[in-house]
Amino acid sequence: QCVLSAQYCERLNVHATAAAVRVGNCIDCSLFLCVNTPPLLWGENHRIALAPFGTVYEGLGEHMFSAQVCARLERNYWGQPLSSARPRQEAEEEAAGCALLPPSKYLPFHVPVEVPTEAADGQGVPPVCELPFEYAEALAACLRRLDDFHREVSALRGSGMREVQQALHFRFKEWLFGPCQ
């Protein structure tokens, strides 16, 4: 019932709410979780980053209620995995099997379907799952920077706007295809 399992995965990013999570033999994975039991890390895991779940989509609250997943911070064990090694504070430590994602690297993640009404109106939408203070602050700062960037781009006219659009398009394609080409 509501158990998320990841086994033998590499370069996986998961944004999920679940009653339980188990991860085994994974490499270079990021888990953004709202989980009501400590995540179980077993086997040979390398460079696993843990962070709180901060995604919002229409109906998320109802889905969590039907799955009996509690969104309150005191019931969210995202950063308290059960494994032989405790998470380190910095995800960049190459030798670490599991680390907490630094708040400075925490970014908003949006599901591109069923956009909440507030988000469609251009307003920020607070996460359904309660976030630890430092992650909530990092997310708010990121959204402020994004809003400032949006205002700056909106003020551009003519060739300036085209240059920004071309640069964004190029960088997006570069990010999308990554080092696989």
Secondary structure, DSSP 8 states (H G I E B T S, - for coil): --EEEEES-BS-EEEEEESEEEEES-EEEEEEEEESS--EEESS-EEEEEEE---B-TTHHHHHHHTT---SGGG--TT--BSSS--BS-TT-TT-SEEE--GGG----B-SSS--HHHHTT-----SS---HHHHHHHHHHHHHHHHHHHHHHH--THHHHHHHHHHHHHHHHHHHGGG-
